[in-house]
Amino acid sequence: MADALIAIMDDGAVRTVTVNRPDKLNALNRATLEALDTAFAEAAADPAVRVVVLTGAGPKAFVAGADIAEMNGLSAVQGRDFSLLGQGLMRRIERMPKPVIGKINGFALGGGLELAMACHLRVAAETAKVGQPEVNLGLIPGFGGSQRLLRLCGRAAALELCLLGTPITAARAAQLGIVNEVVPAAELDARVQTIASRLASAAPLALRGILDVIHIGGECPLGEGLEYESAQFGLMFATEDMREGTNAFLARRPPVFQNR
């Protein structure tokens, strides 16, 4: 059943979504992509959820790629549709109105790296490896890998990872800007929890505004991006959270944001 392909756990305002196919190294087949899409749609709509953590089950993999056994039998049209399904999920995650943290606990290859890159922040265990090895299968990245690599780390690194298809270490991924932080594997859970807790206590509407101005404004010419930032900045003045934040600062007390 599709609901067995992922696991969902809430801890206060933090929801953890886990790809739950450890026997397949959490490979992404169609059913798993659809289950993830539903999970993120529900998280976006749930006012009790302020932050989402995305990870993979088991000690070896975040997500080791798309399901090669399923892809092997696809026609050209079916392959295009499979790519569009994956890209739709990645776009949903990227455009989530709440921060999404990718907890990269192991291999993030192919579709797994594409899934991680759609997250807003990425924290990797030092033992993790990432890469776009599709060329070794006679394929190219199909879930947005070429485009997000280009935007995250530039043309040279994107060409290296996609043309050679060789996985790189978490440390190298951090140097290239693919992941934000690398920690010892034993400290990964605690570090991600610290970040998630901090985000969960921040002003939700301000977080949403930041995600919007960076993702939408970043695709515009500079002048239009600056104008969009000013419009979103002005909207914050209509929120109770902005009044709470500024009043708390002036009163030298911690703010308590209500998402209003």
Summary of the structure (lengths in Angstrom):
residues: 260
radius of gyration: 18.8
end to end distance: 37.8
largest distance: 64.1
contacts: 869
relative contact order: 0.11
helix: 55%
strand: 17%
